[in-house]
């Protein structure tokens, strides 16, 4: 029978260490970031023991994955719509199979209107917007302003442009609850017009006046001294000053669907009238004197020409009642109309000048 001492020696010789067998660290999927998720959108899974290497399978087929704090992948655009499964296969083994739903991506079919002032309500029609509203809608992908969500359904979204929005153009952008970014066509925020200048000031009664500025709408009303006048839309907004407009200080204002402009001051003058011209014939270089009223001041829109063509005649002197100009070289002999234009209006009773020497 062995002694206890001998048994202790044998035991010490046989024990060389211990080994602990760990259980396999299998990945477990606890949740997904987006459900339902659209075809082509990014999906992320959250759980435990998510390895940095391995395979993500969607409906049993491997997909390309991207490793972030969550394990993410792009749902292939050809994935069938409906119930789907995701599973992770790592070096430690396969995870549980997690169920979620794949839906078609959103499709925007129309946006109305495409322009309007602050406060305008916009309607987006289509499908696949999701049953839950987006977290926010942005303008031009920046937080220039955030349109307010009025209503939201899978087929229609209604938004409101904030009352503080300034005039500019850009697209609206949001990310649906199914994980897809939607960009709309451009929407232009309009504002009330602003008159910066007028083409002729002073302006004669009955003459055409044009205003220049910003946000000049193609529809609206032009008011002179508070009364509406007929307007014509060119690159500038133009109108005829009514012949009965009182002479003196006047105002012009534009009223459009987007609001009323500032009130711009201008001066209305009587149209020019020529009462006499001397001489009525002569050679090139002859000085002719035109007498009358309403000639205004020299320069700008006030000038004299022959037959309305060629350069303006050289002015020797000019006052509101008299203009002295020089007949130029280079005109054929014969009768020529002497045209005096002042404050945007042709003078009444423009005279005829006789023979002019051919230019040599």
MODAKA-V595825 format. One record per pair of residues at least 6 apart in sequence whose C-alpha atoms are under 8 Angstrom apart, sorted by the first residue. I is the first residue (numbers start at 1). J is the second residue. D is the distance in whole Angstrom. If there is no record, write none. Layout:
I/J/D, I/J/D
//
This chain:
24/92/6, 24/93/8, 25/49/6, 25/92/6, 25/93/8, 26/49/6, 26/90/8, 26/92/6, 26/93/6, 26/94/6, 26/95/6, 27/47/7, 27/48/6, 27/49/4, 27/50/5, 27/51/7, 27/88/7, 27/89/8, 27/90/7, 27/92/8, 27/93/7, 27/94/7, 27/95/5, 27/96/8, 28/47/5, 28/48/5, 28/49/7, 28/50/7, 28/95/5, 28/96/6, 29/45/6, 29/46/6, 29/47/4, 29/48/7, 29/87/8, 29/88/8, 29/95/7, 29/96/6, 29/97/8, 29/98/7, 30/45/7, 30/46/6, 30/47/5, 30/48/8, 30/98/8, 31/45/6, 31/46/5, 31/47/7, 31/98/8, 32/43/7, 32/44/6, 32/45/4, 32/46/6, 32/100/8, 33/43/6, 33/44/5, 33/45/6, 33/46/8, 34/43/6, 34/44/7, 34/177/7, 34/178/6, 34/179/7, 35/100/6, 35/101/6, 35/102/8, 35/178/7, 36/100/7, 36/101/5, 36/102/6, 36/103/6, 36/177/8, 36/178/6, 37/43/7, 37/101/6, 37/102/5, 37/103/6, 37/177/8, 37/178/4, 37/179/6, 38/75/8, 38/102/6, 38/103/5, 38/104/5, 38/105/5, 38/106/8, 38/178/5, 38/179/6, 38/180/7, 39/75/6, 39/76/6, 39/77/5, 39/78/7, 39/79/6, 39/81/8, 39/102/6, 39/103/6, 39/104/6, 39/105/6, 40/74/6, 40/75/5, 40/76/5, 40/77/4, 40/105/7, 40/180/8, 41/74/6, 41/75/6, 41/76/8, 41/178/8, 41/179/6, 41/180/6, 42/72/7, 42/73/6, 42/74/4, 42/75/6, 42/179/7, 43/72/6, 43/73/5, 43/74/6, 43/75/7, 43/179/8, 44/70/6, 44/71/5, 44/72/4, 44/73/6, 45/70/6, 45/71/5, 45/72/6, 46/70/6, 46/71/7, 50/71/7, 51/90/6, 52/67/6, 53/90/6, 53/91/8, 54/88/7, 54/89/6, 54/90/4, 54/91/7, 55/62/6, 55/63/7, 55/64/8, 55/65/8, 55/88/6, 55/89/5, 55/90/6, 56/62/6, 56/63/6, 56/64/7, 56/65/7, 56/73/8, 56/86/7, 56/87/6, 56/88/5, 56/89/6, 57/63/6, 57/86/6, 57/87/5, 57/88/6, 57/89/8, 58/75/8, 58/84/7, 58/85/6, 58/86/5, 58/87/7, 59/84/6, 59/85/5, 59/86/6, 60/85/8, 60/86/8, 60/87/8, 63/73/7, 63/74/8, 63/75/8, 63/76/8, 64/73/6, 64/74/7, 65/71/7, 65/72/6, 65/73/4, 65/74/7, 66/72/5, 66/73/6, 79/102/8, 80/102/7, 81/101/8, 81/102/5, 81/103/5, 81/104/6, 82/101/5, 82/102/5, 82/103/6, 83/99/7, 83/100/6, 83/101/5, 83/102/6, 84/99/6, 84/100/5, 84/101/5, 84/102/6, 85/97/6, 85/98/5, 85/99/5, 85/100/6, 86/97/6, 86/98/5, 86/99/7, 86/100/8, 87/94/7, 87/95/6, 87/96/6, 87/97/5, 87/98/6, 88/94/6, 88/95/5, 88/96/8, 89/95/6, 103/128/8, 103/178/8, 104/128/7, 105/128/6, 105/178/8, 105/180/7, 106/126/7, 106/127/6, 106/128/4, 106/129/5, 106/130/8, 106/176/8, 106/180/7, 106/182/7, 107/126/5, 107/127/5, 107/128/6, 107/129/8, 108/124/7, 108/125/6, 108/126/5, 108/127/7, 108/182/8, 108/184/8, 109/124/8, 109/125/6, 109/126/5, 110/124/6, 110/125/5, 110/126/7, 111/122/7, 111/123/6, 111/124/5, 111/125/7, 111/184/8, 111/185/8, 112/122/6, 112/123/5, 112/124/7, 113/122/6, 113/123/7, 113/187/8, 114/122/8, 114/185/8, 114/186/7, 114/187/5, 114/188/6, 115/187/5, 115/188/4, 115/189/6, 115/190/7, 116/188/7, 116/189/5, 116/190/5, 116/191/8, 116/258/7, 117/161/8, 117/167/8, 117/189/5, 117/190/5, 117/191/6, 117/258/6, 118/161/5, 118/162/6, 118/163/5, 118/164/7, 118/165/6, 118/166/7, 118/189/6, 118/190/7, 118/191/7, 119/160/6, 119/161/5, 119/162/5, 119/163/5, 120/160/6, 120/161/5, 121/158/7, 121/159/6, 121/160/4, 121/161/6, 122/158/6, 122/159/5, 122/160/6, 122/161/8, 123/156/7, 123/157/6, 123/158/5, 123/159/7, 124/156/6, 124/157/5, 124/158/6, 125/155/6, 125/156/5, 125/157/7, 126/154/8, 126/155/5, 126/156/6, 127/154/6, 127/155/4, 127/156/7, 128/154/5, 128/155/7, 129/153/7, 129/154/5, 129/155/6, 129/156/8, 129/157/8, 129/176/6, 129/177/8, 129/178/8, 130/153/7, 130/154/5, 130/176/6, 130/177/6, 130/178/6, 131/152/7, 131/153/5, 131/154/5, 131/177/8, 132/152/7, 132/153/7, 132/176/8, 132/177/6, 133/152/6, 133/153/7, 133/176/7, 133/177/7, 134/174/6, 134/175/6, 134/176/5, 134/177/6, 135/174/8, 135/175/8, 136/146/7, 136/149/8, 136/174/6, 136/175/8, 137/146/6, 137/147/6, 137/148/8, 137/149/8, 137/172/7, 137/173/6, 137/174/5, 137/175/8, 138/144/8, 138/145/7, 138/146/5, 138/147/7, 138/172/6, 138/173/5, 138/174/6, 139/145/6, 139/146/6, 139/147/7, 139/170/6, 139/171/6, 139/172/5, 139/173/6, 140/170/5, 140/171/5, 140/172/6, 140/173/7, 141/171/8, 141/172/7, 141/173/6, 145/162/7, 145/165/7, 146/161/8, 146/162/7, 147/159/6, 147/160/5, 147/161/5, 147/162/6, 148/159/5, 148/160/5, 148/161/7, 148/162/7, 149/157/8, 149/158/6, 149/159/5, 149/160/7, 150/157/8, 150/158/5, 150/159/5, 150/160/7, 151/157/6, 151/158/5, 151/159/7, 152/158/6, 165/189/7, 166/189/7, 166/190/8, 166/191/7, 167/188/7, 167/189/5, 167/190/5, 167/191/6, 168/188/6, 168/189/5, 168/190/7, 169/186/6, 169/187/6, 169/188/4, 169/189/6, 170/185/8, 170/186/5, 170/187/6, 170/188/7, 171/183/6, 171/184/5, 171/185/6, 171/186/4, 171/187/6, 172/183/6, 172/184/5, 172/185/7, 172/186/7, 172/187/8, 173/181/7, 173/182/6, 173/183/5, 173/184/6, 174/181/6, 174/182/5, 174/183/7, 175/181/4, 175/182/6, 176/182/7, 190/215/7, 190/258/7, 191/215/6, 191/258/6, 191/259/7, 192/215/6, 192/256/7, 192/258/5, 192/259/5, 192/260/6, 192/261/6, 193/213/7, 193/214/6, 193/215/5, 193/216/5, 193/217/7, 193/254/7, 193/255/8, 193/256/7, 193/258/8, 193/259/7, 193/260/7, 193/261/5, 193/262/8, 194/213/5, 194/214/5, 194/215/7, 194/216/7, 194/261/5, 194/262/6, 195/211/6, 195/212/6, 195/213/4, 195/214/7, 195/253/8, 195/254/8, 195/261/7, 195/262/6, 195/263/8, 195/264/7, 196/211/7, 196/212/6, 196/213/5, 196/214/8, 196/264/8, 197/211/6, 197/212/5, 197/213/7, 197/264/8, 198/209/7, 198/210/6, 198/211/4, 198/212/6, 199/209/6, 199/210/5, 199/211/6, 199/212/8, 200/209/6, 200/210/7, 200/301/7, 200/343/6, 200/344/6, 201/266/6, 201/267/6, 201/268/8, 201/343/7, 202/266/7, 202/267/5, 202/268/6, 202/269/6, 202/343/6, 203/209/7, 203/241/8, 203/266/8, 203/267/6, 203/268/5, 203/269/6, 203/343/5, 203/344/6, 203/345/8, 204/241/7, 204/268/6, 204/269/5, 204/270/5, 204/271/5, 204/272/8, 204/342/8, 204/343/5, 204/344/6, 204/345/6, 205/241/6, 205/242/6, 205/243/5, 205/244/7, 205/245/6, 205/247/8, 205/268/6, 205/269/6, 205/270/6, 205/271/6, 206/240/6, 206/241/5, 206/242/5, 206/243/4, 206/271/8, 206/345/7, 207/240/6, 207/241/6, 207/242/8, 207/343/8, 207/344/6, 207/345/5, 208/238/7, 208/239/6, 208/240/4, 208/241/6, 208/344/7, 208/345/8, 209/238/6, 209/239/5, 209/240/6, 209/241/7, 209/344/8, 210/236/6, 210/237/5, 210/238/4, 210/239/6, 211/236/6, 211/237/5, 211/238/6, 212/236/6, 212/237/7, 216/237/7, 217/256/6, 218/233/6, 219/256/6, 219/257/8, 220/254/7, 220/255/6, 220/256/4, 220/257/7, 221/228/6, 221/229/7, 221/230/8, 221/231/7, 221/254/6, 221/255/5, 221/256/6, 222/228/6, 222/229/6, 222/230/7, 222/231/6, 222/239/8, 222/252/7, 222/253/6, 222/254/5, 222/255/7, 223/229/6, 223/251/8, 223/252/6, 223/253/5, 223/254/6, 223/255/8, 224/241/8, 224/250/7, 224/251/6, 224/252/5, 224/253/7, 225/250/6, 225/251/5, 225/252/6, 226/251/7, 226/252/7, 226/253/8, 229/239/7, 229/240/7, 229/241/8, 229/242/7, 230/239/6, 230/240/7, 231/237/7, 231/238/6, 231/239/4, 231/240/7, 232/238/5, 232/239/6, 245/268/7, 246/268/7, 247/267/7, 247/268/5, 247/269/5, 247/270/6, 248/267/5, 248/268/5, 248/269/6, 249/265/7, 249/266/6, 249/267/5, 249/268/6, 250/265/6, 250/266/5, 250/267/5, 250/268/6, 251/263/6, 251/264/5, 251/265/5, 251/266/6, 251/267/8, 252/263/6, 252/264/5, 252/265/7, 252/266/7, 253/260/7, 253/261/6, 253/262/6, 253/263/5, 253/264/6, 254/260/6, 254/261/5, 254/262/8, 255/261/6, 269/294/7, 269/343/7, 270/294/6, 271/294/6, 271/342/7, 271/343/7, 271/345/6, 271/346/8, 271/347/7, 271/348/8, 272/292/7, 272/293/6, 272/294/4, 272/295/6, 272/341/7, 272/342/6, 272/343/8, 272/345/7, 272/346/7, 272/347/5, 272/348/6, 273/292/5, 273/293/5, 273/294/7, 273/295/8, 273/347/5, 273/348/5, 273/349/6, 273/350/8, 274/290/7, 274/291/6, 274/292/4, 274/293/7, 274/347/6, 274/348/6, 274/349/6, 274/350/6, 274/351/8, 275/290/8, 275/291/6, 275/292/5, 275/293/8, 275/349/7, 276/290/6, 276/291/5, 276/292/7, 276/351/8, 277/288/7, 277/289/5, 277/290/5, 277/291/6, 277/351/7, 278/288/6, 278/289/5, 278/290/7, 279/288/6, 279/289/7, 280/288/8, 280/352/7, 280/353/5, 280/354/6, 281/353/5, 281/354/4, 281/355/6, 281/356/7, 282/354/7, 282/355/6, 282/356/6, 282/357/8, 283/327/8, 283/355/7, 283/356/5, 283/357/5, 284/326/8, 284/327/5, 284/328/5, 284/329/5, 284/356/6, 284/357/6, 284/358/8, 284/359/8, 285/326/6, 285/327/5, 285/328/6, 285/329/7, 286/326/6, 286/327/5, 287/324/7, 287/325/6, 287/326/5, 287/327/6, 288/324/6, 288/325/6, 288/326/6, 288/327/7, 289/322/7, 289/323/6, 289/324/5, 289/325/7, 290/322/6, 290/323/5, 290/324/6, 291/321/6, 291/322/5, 291/323/7, 292/320/8, 292/321/5, 292/322/6, 293/320/6, 293/321/5, 293/322/8, 294/320/5, 294/321/7, 294/342/7, 295/302/7, 295/318/8, 295/319/7, 295/320/4, 295/321/6, 295/322/7, 295/323/8, 295/341/8, 295/342/5, 295/343/8, 296/302/7, 296/319/7, 296/320/5, 296/321/8, 296/342/6, 296/343/7, 297/318/7, 297/319/6, 297/320/6, 298/318/6, 298/319/7, 301/341/7, 301/342/6, 301/343/6, 301/344/6, 302/340/8, 302/341/5, 302/342/4, 302/343/6, 302/344/8, 303/312/6, 303/313/7, 303/340/6, 303/341/6, 303/342/7, 304/312/6, 304/313/6, 304/325/8, 304/338/7, 304/339/5, 304/340/4, 304/341/6, 305/311/7, 305/312/5, 305/313/5, 305/338/6, 305/339/5, 305/340/7, 306/312/8, 306/313/8, 306/336/6, 306/337/6, 306/338/5, 306/339/6, 307/336/6, 307/337/5, 307/338/6, 307/339/7, 308/337/8, 308/339/7, 313/325/6, 313/326/6, 313/327/7, 313/328/7, 314/325/5, 314/326/5, 314/327/8, 314/328/8, 315/323/7, 315/324/6, 315/325/4, 315/326/7, 316/323/8, 316/324/5, 316/325/5, 316/326/7, 317/323/6, 317/324/5, 317/325/7, 318/324/6, 327/356/8, 329/357/7, 329/358/7, 329/359/5, 330/357/8, 330/358/6, 330/359/4, 330/360/8, 331/356/6, 331/357/7, 331/358/6, 331/359/6, 332/356/6, 332/357/7, 332/358/5, 332/359/8, 333/354/8, 333/355/5, 333/356/5, 333/357/6, 333/358/6, 334/354/6, 334/355/5, 334/356/6, 335/352/6, 335/353/6, 335/354/4, 335/355/6, 336/352/6, 336/353/5, 336/354/6, 337/350/7, 337/351/6, 337/352/5, 337/353/6, 338/350/6, 338/351/6, 338/352/6, 338/353/6, 339/346/7, 339/347/7, 339/350/6, 339/351/8, 340/346/6, 340/347/6, 340/350/7, 341/347/6
//
